[in-house]
Amino acid sequence: MTTAPAAQAPGSIRSLIPARIDRLPWSPFHTRMVIALGVAWILDGLEITVASAVVETLTEEDTLGLSTTAAGALASVYLAGEVFGALFFGRLSDKLGRKKLFVITLAVYLIGSGLTAFTLGNGAGWVAFLYVTRFISGMGIGGEYAAINSAIDELIPAKFRGRVDIAVNGTYWAGAIIGTLGTYVFLNQLDPGIGWRVAFLLGPVLGLVIIFVRRHLPESPRWQVMHGREHEAEETIAYIEHEVEHGGGTLPEVGEDNAIELTPAENIGYFALARVLFKEYPSRAVYGATLMITQSFLYNAIFFTYTLVLGNFYDVDSGQAPLFLIAFAVGNLTGPLTIGHLFDTIGRKKMISGTYILSGVLLAITAFLFQADVLTATTQTIAWCVIFYFASAGASAAYLTVSEIFPQEVRAKAIAVFFAIAQCFGLLGPIIYGALIGEGEDRGPLFYGYLLGAGVMILGGVIAAVLGVSAEGKSLEDVATPFAARNADSRRPGTRAEGAARPR
């Protein structure tokens, strides 16, 4: 027996689009989409790795001859650009749509990173030019985080969302591997004045290919229908369904009782977003911020100082350090790819809390081994690989979490805000750990620093266990009711209060 649909509120839209997306089987269309959009994280990993690898080269007289301070500031300028780009483009993504922004942000990155290679001197003007291009590159990648995470979550069926998002975020380390191999070859085989420029062009060459693929991807039909573009949304979902069927997929029928009723809401700015986060979703805001801050602090602390640790405590030559980074990156890459599916099956809360706590405990054990001076450069790297095998999956899940636990209308801005918060706190890691490493004469300060990092991750895991949201296998609209759905209900007499969970 079929239940008759409830009376529709005046001016509202009744749509099956979220249910039609979530019932889709995996298809070649989804694979193409993930490859085209997921390259954002590869580019970020590549950019940061290249910039870190060429810092010393840029201080040499036959390149740019920068001071160590000027060269070291490149990473900070890039990260500042990421924060600004995430906030700026995040708002535009919620306002103008996902497709426009994931094309624009990639174009911004291409321009910034491409121009970096054309810095011709070390005068004040050229140094300023170098910083501007690094800032623009960071802007593009920061904007990518907000626009791409939103698009992937809204286009991937619910039962695949966790593993896909975690795997995509984890490909940052594939970019790190490409960047390490590229700079290792270019800086050793080419003239230094040319090698660093070619290294910075690695990302733009990859991005230039991908931008043409992205132009043919559809807009998020979820975004379209939430903004009152019902006709466009129907055309988009029909196109996606056609692509899935063309790829051999079978589409189950979707019952009318799975429809969602919407009255499009006005665009929400950052001040209104702050009220939403801390008035309607205070525990989720604390949860998201904790996950992002803790993982960012640990990663930046270890990643940006690993060469100092290898050199000062294990006497590893700087020319061989990239080989250890490759092993470290492989450990980080395999975690999300091999255990990401467990976040959809075992569940978000158990897996996020488990990976955070386990990585913290393993880091604490490694800290004691480090203090006892029983590790070598090889065993220290193996220990990092094991720790970050789990930490990487948890960190990728942090990005997944902040992109799915808030309403559709503020999704990209929420990602941007938490990304910006994480980056700001993450900047403290290299500063603190760089000071603790010193000249490598005393292991004590770094030992306590490792215990601090372990405690930070364990704290994140405990909070995940208490405040975590069980979003596995659920439609995004069930995880966080869109404002458009609340508006529709509030206009029908006798309906539930605004903000209450939407029945399915």
C-alpha positions as CSV (number, residue, x, y, z in Angstrom):
1,M,0.0,0.0,0.0
2,T,1.4,3.4,-1.0
3,T,1.2,6.3,1.4
4,A,-0.2,9.4,-0.1
5,P,2.2,12.4,-0.1
6,A,1.5,15.2,2.5
7,A,0.0,18.4,1.3
8,Q,2.6,20.6,-0.3
9,A,3.3,24.0,1.2
10,P,2.7,27.1,-1.0
11,G,5.7,28.0,-3.1
12,S,7.7,24.9,-2.2
13,I,9.4,22.3,-4.5
14,R,8.8,18.6,-4.0
15,S,11.9,16.7,-5.3
16,L,13.2,13.2,-5.5
17,I,16.7,14.3,-6.6
18,P,18.6,13.5,-3.4
19,A,17.0,10.0,-3.3
20,R,17.7,9.5,-7.0
21,I,21.4,10.3,-6.5
22,D,21.8,8.1,-3.5
23,R,20.2,5.0,-5.1
24,L,22.7,5.1,-8.1
25,P,25.1,2.1,-8.4
26,W,28.8,2.9,-9.0
27,S,29.6,3.5,-12.6
28,P,32.3,4.8,-15.0
29,F,30.7,8.2,-14.7
30,H,31.5,8.3,-11.0
31,T,35.0,7.1,-11.7
32,R,35.6,9.9,-14.2
33,M,34.2,12.5,-11.8
34,V,36.3,11.4,-8.9
35,I,39.5,11.5,-11.0
36,A,38.7,14.9,-12.4
37,L,37.8,16.4,-9.1
38,G,40.2,14.5,-6.8
39,V,43.3,15.8,-8.5
40,A,43.0,18.9,-6.2
41,W,44.6,17.0,-3.4
42,I,47.3,15.6,-5.6
43,L,48.2,19.2,-6.7
44,D,48.3,20.4,-3.1
45,G,50.6,17.6,-2.0
46,L,52.8,18.3,-5.1
47,E,52.9,22.0,-4.5
48,I,53.9,21.8,-0.8
49,T,56.5,19.1,-1.5
50,V,58.1,21.0,-4.4
51,A,58.2,24.2,-2.4
52,S,59.8,22.4,0.5
53,A,62.3,20.6,-1.7
54,V,63.5,23.7,-3.6
55,V,63.9,26.1,-0.6
56,E,67.6,25.4,-0.2
57,T,68.2,25.6,-3.9
58,L,66.6,29.1,-4.1
59,T,69.2,30.4,-1.7
60,E,72.1,29.5,-4.1
61,E,73.6,32.3,-6.2
62,D,73.1,30.5,-9.5
63,T,69.3,30.4,-8.9
64,L,67.6,33.3,-7.1
65,G,70.1,33.9,-4.3
66,L,67.3,34.4,-1.7
67,S,68.1,34.8,2.0
68,T,67.1,31.8,4.1
69,T,64.4,33.9,5.7
70,A,62.9,35.0,2.4
71,A,63.0,31.4,1.0
72,G,61.5,30.0,4.2
73,A,58.6,32.4,4.1
74,L,57.4,30.9,0.8
75,A,55.6,28.1,2.6
76,S,53.9,30.6,5.0
77,V,52.7,32.7,2.1
78,Y,51.3,29.7,0.3
79,L,49.4,28.5,3.4
80,A,48.1,32.1,3.9
81,G,46.8,32.0,0.3
82,E,45.1,28.7,1.0
83,V,43.2,30.1,4.0
84,F,42.1,33.2,2.1
85,G,41.2,31.2,-1.0
86,A,39.1,28.7,1.1
87,L,37.1,31.5,2.7
88,F,36.7,33.6,-0.4
89,F,35.9,30.8,-2.9
90,G,34.0,28.8,-0.3
91,R,31.3,31.5,-0.1
92,L,31.2,31.8,-3.9
93,S,30.8,28.0,-4.2
94,D,27.6,28.1,-2.0
95,K,26.3,31.1,-3.9
96,L,27.2,30.4,-7.6
97,G,27.5,26.7,-7.7
98,R,30.0,23.9,-7.5
99,K,30.9,23.6,-11.2
100,K,31.8,27.3,-11.8
101,L,34.1,27.2,-8.8
102,F,35.9,24.0,-9.4
103,V,36.8,25.3,-12.8
104,I,37.7,28.8,-11.6
105,T,39.8,27.7,-8.6
106,L,41.8,25.3,-10.8
107,A,42.4,28.2,-13.3
108,V,43.6,30.4,-10.4
109,Y,46.0,27.7,-9.3
110,L,47.3,27.2,-12.8
111,I,48.0,31.0,-13.2
112,G,49.7,31.3,-9.8
113,S,51.9,28.2,-10.0
114,G,52.8,28.7,-13.6
115,L,53.9,32.3,-13.0
116,T,56.1,31.2,-10.1
117,A,58.5,29.6,-12.5
118,F,59.1,32.9,-14.3
119,T,60.6,34.7,-11.3
120,L,63.8,36.1,-12.8
121,G,65.7,37.7,-10.0
122,N,66.1,38.4,-6.3
123,G,65.4,42.1,-6.3
124,A,62.7,43.5,-4.1
125,G,60.3,43.6,-7.0
126,W,60.9,40.0,-8.1
127,V,60.7,38.7,-4.5
128,A,57.3,40.4,-4.2
129,F,56.3,38.8,-7.5
130,L,57.4,35.4,-6.2
131,Y,55.3,35.8,-3.0
132,V,52.3,37.0,-5.0
133,T,52.4,34.0,-7.3
134,R,52.7,31.6,-4.3
135,F,49.8,33.4,-2.6
136,I,47.7,33.0,-5.8
137,S,48.6,29.3,-6.0
138,G,47.5,28.8,-2.4
139,M,44.2,30.7,-3.1
140,G,43.4,28.3,-5.9
141,I,44.1,25.2,-3.9
142,G,42.3,26.5,-0.8
143,G,39.2,27.2,-3.0
144,E,39.5,23.7,-4.4
145,Y,39.1,22.2,-0.9
146,A,35.8,23.9,-0.4
147,A,34.3,23.5,-3.8
148,I,35.5,20.0,-4.6
149,N,34.6,18.4,-1.2
150,S,31.1,19.8,-1.6
151,A,30.7,18.6,-5.1
152,I,32.0,15.1,-4.4
153,D,29.8,14.6,-1.3
154,E,26.7,15.8,-3.2
155,L,27.3,13.7,-6.3
156,I,28.4,10.4,-4.7
157,P,25.7,7.9,-3.6
158,A,25.4,7.7,0.2
159,K,26.8,4.2,0.6
160,F,30.0,5.1,-1.2
161,R,30.5,8.6,0.1
162,G,32.8,7.8,3.1
163,R,35.3,5.6,1.3
164,V,35.4,7.8,-1.8
165,D,35.9,11.1,0.1
166,I,38.6,9.6,2.3
167,A,40.5,8.0,-0.6
168,V,40.4,11.3,-2.5
169,N,41.7,13.3,0.4
170,G,44.4,10.7,0.9
171,T,45.7,11.3,-2.6
172,Y,47.4,14.4,-1.2
173,W,50.3,11.9,-0.6
174,A,50.3,10.7,-4.2
175,G,51.1,14.4,-5.0
176,A,53.8,14.4,-2.4
177,I,55.4,11.3,-4.0
178,I,55.2,12.9,-7.5
179,G,56.7,16.1,-6.2
180,T,59.5,14.4,-4.4
181,L,60.5,12.2,-7.4
182,G,60.2,15.2,-9.7
183,T,62.3,17.6,-7.7
184,Y,64.8,14.8,-6.9
185,V,65.3,14.2,-10.6
186,F,65.1,17.8,-11.8
187,L,67.4,19.3,-9.2
188,N,70.0,16.6,-9.7
189,Q,69.9,16.2,-13.5
190,L,69.3,19.8,-14.7
191,D,71.0,23.0,-14.1
192,P,69.8,24.3,-10.7
193,G,68.6,27.6,-12.4
194,I,66.3,25.5,-14.6
195,G,65.5,22.6,-12.4
196,W,63.5,24.4,-9.8
197,R,61.4,26.2,-12.5
198,V,60.6,22.9,-14.2
199,A,59.6,21.4,-10.7
200,F,57.1,24.2,-10.2
201,L,55.6,23.5,-13.6
202,L,54.7,19.9,-12.7
203,G,51.4,20.9,-11.2
204,P,50.3,23.3,-13.9
205,V,50.9,20.7,-16.6
206,L,48.7,18.2,-14.7
207,G,46.1,20.8,-13.9
208,L,45.9,22.0,-17.5
209,V,44.9,18.5,-18.7
210,I,42.3,18.1,-15.9
211,I,40.6,21.5,-16.4
212,F,39.3,20.4,-19.8
213,V,37.8,17.3,-18.2
214,R,36.1,19.3,-15.5
215,R,34.4,21.5,-18.0
216,H,32.3,18.6,-19.1
217,L,31.2,17.5,-15.5
218,P,27.7,18.4,-14.5
219,E,26.7,20.9,-11.7
220,S,25.5,19.3,-8.5
221,P,21.8,18.7,-8.9
222,R,21.4,19.0,-5.1
223,W,22.8,22.5,-5.3
224,Q,20.5,23.4,-8.2
225,V,17.3,22.2,-6.6
226,M,18.2,23.8,-3.2
227,H,18.5,27.1,-5.1
228,G,15.1,26.8,-6.8
229,R,16.5,25.7,-10.2
230,E,14.2,22.7,-10.4
231,H,14.2,22.4,-14.2
232,E,18.0,22.6,-14.4
233,A,18.3,20.0,-11.6
234,E,16.0,17.6,-13.4
235,E,18.0,17.9,-16.6
236,T,21.2,17.3,-14.7
237,I,20.0,14.2,-12.8
238,A,18.6,12.9,-16.1
239,Y,22.0,13.3,-17.7
240,I,23.7,11.5,-14.8
241,E,21.2,8.6,-14.9
242,H,21.7,8.3,-18.6
243,E,25.5,8.1,-18.1
244,V,25.1,5.5,-15.4
245,E,22.7,3.3,-17.5
246,H,25.1,3.8,-20.5
247,G,27.8,2.4,-18.3
248,G,25.8,-0.8,-17.6
249,G,24.2,0.3,-14.3
250,T,20.6,-0.6,-13.4
251,L,18.5,2.1,-11.7
252,P,16.0,1.0,-9.0
253,E,12.7,2.8,-8.9
254,V,12.4,5.6,-6.3
255,G,9.2,5.8,-4.4
256,E,7.3,9.1,-3.9
257,D,7.7,8.7,-0.1
258,N,11.4,9.5,-0.6
259,A,10.7,13.0,-1.9
260,I,11.9,16.0,0.0
261,E,10.0,19.3,0.1
262,L,12.0,22.5,-0.3
263,T,11.5,26.2,-0.2
264,P,14.9,27.7,-1.3
265,A,16.5,29.9,1.4
266,E,18.5,33.1,0.9
267,N,22.3,32.9,0.6
268,I,23.9,32.8,4.1
269,G,27.1,34.8,4.8
270,Y,29.9,34.0,7.3
271,F,28.3,35.9,10.2
272,A,25.1,34.1,9.7
273,L,27.1,30.8,9.4
274,A,28.7,31.5,12.8
275,R,25.3,31.8,14.4
276,V,24.2,28.6,12.6
277,L,27.2,26.7,13.8
278,F,27.2,27.8,17.4
279,K,23.5,28.1,18.0
280,E,22.0,25.2,16.1
281,Y,25.0,22.9,15.8
282,P,27.3,23.7,18.8
283,S,28.4,20.1,19.4
284,R,29.1,19.5,15.7
285,A,31.0,22.7,15.5
286,V,33.2,21.7,18.4
287,Y,33.6,18.2,16.9
288,G,34.6,19.4,13.4
289,A,37.0,22.0,14.8
290,T,38.6,19.4,17.1
291,L,39.2,16.9,14.3
292,M,40.6,19.5,11.9
293,I,42.9,21.2,14.5
294,T,44.4,18.1,16.0
295,Q,45.2,16.4,12.7
296,S,46.6,19.6,11.2
297,F,48.8,20.3,14.2
298,L,50.3,16.8,14.2
299,Y,50.8,16.6,10.4
300,N,52.5,20.0,10.1
301,A,54.6,19.3,13.1
302,I,56.0,16.0,11.7
303,F,55.9,16.7,8.0
304,F,57.7,20.1,8.0
305,T,60.4,19.0,10.4
306,Y,61.1,15.4,9.3
307,T,64.3,16.4,7.4
308,L,65.6,18.2,10.5
309,V,65.0,15.1,12.6
310,L,66.7,12.8,10.1
311,G,69.7,15.2,9.7
312,N,70.2,16.3,13.3
313,F,69.6,13.0,15.1
314,Y,70.3,10.3,12.5
315,D,73.0,12.1,10.3
316,V,71.1,11.6,7.1
317,D,72.5,13.6,4.2
318,S,70.0,16.2,2.9
319,G,70.4,14.7,-0.6
320,Q,69.1,11.4,0.6
321,A,66.2,12.8,2.7
322,P,63.7,12.8,-0.1
323,L,64.0,9.0,-0.3
324,F,62.8,8.8,3.3
325,L,59.9,11.1,2.5
326,I,58.7,8.8,-0.3
327,A,58.4,6.0,2.3
328,F,56.6,8.3,4.7
329,A,54.2,9.4,1.9
330,V,53.5,5.8,0.8
331,G,52.4,5.0,4.4
332,N,50.1,8.0,4.4
333,L,48.6,7.1,1.0
334,T,47.9,3.4,1.7
335,G,45.9,4.1,4.8
336,P,42.9,5.9,3.2
337,L,43.0,3.5,0.2
338,T,43.0,0.3,2.2
339,I,40.8,1.0,5.3
340,G,38.6,3.9,3.9
341,H,35.7,1.5,3.2
342,L,35.5,0.7,6.9
343,F,34.3,4.2,7.6
344,D,31.2,3.2,5.6
345,T,30.8,-0.3,7.1
346,I,32.0,-0.2,10.7
347,G,30.9,3.4,11.0
348,R,32.2,7.0,11.2
349,K,32.4,7.3,15.0
350,K,34.2,4.0,15.7
351,M,36.7,4.4,12.9
352,I,37.5,8.1,13.4
353,S,37.9,7.8,17.2
354,G,39.8,4.5,16.7
355,T,42.3,5.9,14.1
356,Y,42.9,9.0,16.1
357,I,43.5,7.2,19.4
358,L,45.6,4.4,17.9
359,S,47.9,6.8,16.0
360,G,48.3,8.8,19.2
361,V,49.2,5.7,21.2
362,L,51.7,4.6,18.6
363,L,53.3,8.0,18.5
364,A,53.7,7.9,22.3
365,I,55.4,4.5,22.1
366,T,57.7,5.8,19.3
367,A,58.5,8.8,21.5
368,F,59.9,6.5,24.2
369,L,61.9,4.5,21.7
370,F,63.3,7.8,20.3
371,Q,64.2,8.9,23.8
372,A,65.9,5.6,24.5
373,D,68.0,6.1,21.3
374,V,67.1,2.6,19.9
375,L,65.9,3.8,16.5
376,T,67.7,4.3,13.3
377,A,66.7,6.5,10.4
378,T,65.1,3.5,8.8
379,T,63.2,2.3,11.8
380,Q,62.2,5.8,12.7
381,T,60.7,6.2,9.2
382,I,59.0,2.8,9.5
383,A,57.5,3.9,12.8
384,W,56.2,7.1,11.1
385,C,54.7,5.0,8.3
386,V,52.8,2.8,10.7
387,I,51.6,5.8,12.8
388,F,50.4,7.8,9.8
389,Y,48.9,4.8,8.1
390,F,46.1,5.2,10.6
391,A,46.4,8.9,11.2
392,S,46.1,9.6,7.4
393,A,42.8,7.8,7.2
394,G,41.5,9.7,10.3
395,A,42.7,13.0,9.0
396,S,41.0,12.4,5.6
397,A,37.8,11.5,7.5
398,A,38.0,14.9,9.3
399,Y,37.5,16.6,5.9
400,L,34.7,14.2,5.1
401,T,33.1,15.0,8.5
402,V,33.0,18.8,8.2
403,S,31.6,18.5,4.6
404,E,28.6,16.3,5.5
405,I,27.4,17.3,9.0
406,F,26.2,20.8,8.1
407,P,23.3,21.8,5.9
408,Q,23.6,22.0,2.1
409,E,23.4,25.8,1.9
410,V,26.5,26.3,4.0
411,R,28.5,23.2,3.2
412,A,31.3,24.9,1.2
413,K,31.6,27.8,3.7
414,A,31.7,25.4,6.6
415,I,34.5,23.4,5.0
416,A,36.3,26.7,4.3
417,V,36.0,27.9,7.9
418,F,37.2,24.7,9.5
419,F,40.0,24.4,7.0
420,A,41.1,27.9,7.8
421,I,41.0,27.2,11.5
422,A,43.0,24.0,11.0
423,Q,45.7,25.8,9.0
424,C,46.1,28.6,11.5
425,F,46.6,26.1,14.3
426,G,48.7,23.9,12.1
427,L,51.2,26.7,11.6
428,L,52.1,26.4,15.2
429,G,53.4,22.8,14.7
430,P,56.6,23.5,12.7
431,I,57.5,26.5,14.9
432,I,57.1,24.5,18.1
433,Y,58.8,21.4,16.9
434,G,61.6,23.3,15.1
435,A,62.5,24.9,18.4
436,L,62.3,21.5,20.2
437,I,64.7,19.9,17.7
438,G,67.3,22.6,18.0
439,E,70.8,21.4,17.0
440,G,70.0,17.8,17.8
441,E,72.1,17.7,20.9
442,D,69.3,16.8,23.4
443,R,66.5,14.4,22.7
444,G,64.5,15.4,25.7
445,P,62.6,18.4,24.3
446,L,61.5,16.6,21.2
447,F,60.5,13.6,23.3
448,Y,58.0,15.7,25.2
449,G,57.0,17.3,21.9
450,Y,56.1,13.9,20.5
451,L,54.1,13.1,23.7
452,L,52.3,16.4,23.1
453,G,51.4,15.4,19.6
454,A,50.2,12.0,20.9
455,G,48.0,13.6,23.5
456,V,46.5,16.0,20.9
457,M,45.5,13.0,18.7
458,I,44.1,11.0,21.6
459,L,42.1,14.0,22.7
460,G,40.7,14.2,19.1
461,G,39.7,10.6,19.2
462,V,38.0,10.8,22.6
463,I,35.9,13.8,21.4
464,A,35.1,11.9,18.2
465,A,33.8,9.0,20.4
466,V,31.6,11.4,22.4
467,L,30.4,13.9,19.8
468,G,30.8,11.9,16.6
469,V,27.9,11.7,14.0
470,S,26.9,8.4,12.6
471,A,26.6,9.5,8.9
472,E,27.5,6.2,7.2
473,G,25.1,5.1,4.5
474,K,22.8,8.1,5.2
475,S,21.6,10.7,2.7
476,L,23.2,14.1,3.3
477,E,19.7,15.5,3.9
478,D,19.2,13.0,6.7
479,V,22.6,13.9,8.3
480,A,21.8,17.6,8.3
481,T,18.4,18.9,7.3
482,P,18.7,21.7,4.6
483,F,17.3,25.1,5.5
484,A,15.3,24.8,2.3
485,A,13.5,21.8,3.8
486,R,12.9,23.6,7.0
487,N,11.4,26.6,5.2
488,A,8.9,24.3,3.4
489,D,7.8,22.7,6.7
490,S,7.6,26.0,8.5
491,R,5.1,27.3,5.9
492,R,2.7,24.4,6.4
493,P,0.4,24.8,9.5
494,G,0.9,22.3,12.2
495,T,4.3,20.9,11.0
496,R,7.4,20.3,13.1
497,A,9.6,23.1,14.5
498,E,12.4,24.5,12.4
499,G,15.6,22.5,12.7
500,A,14.0,19.2,13.7
501,A,15.0,16.0,12.0
502,R,13.2,15.4,8.7
503,P,11.2,12.2,8.5
504,R,11.9,9.9,5.5
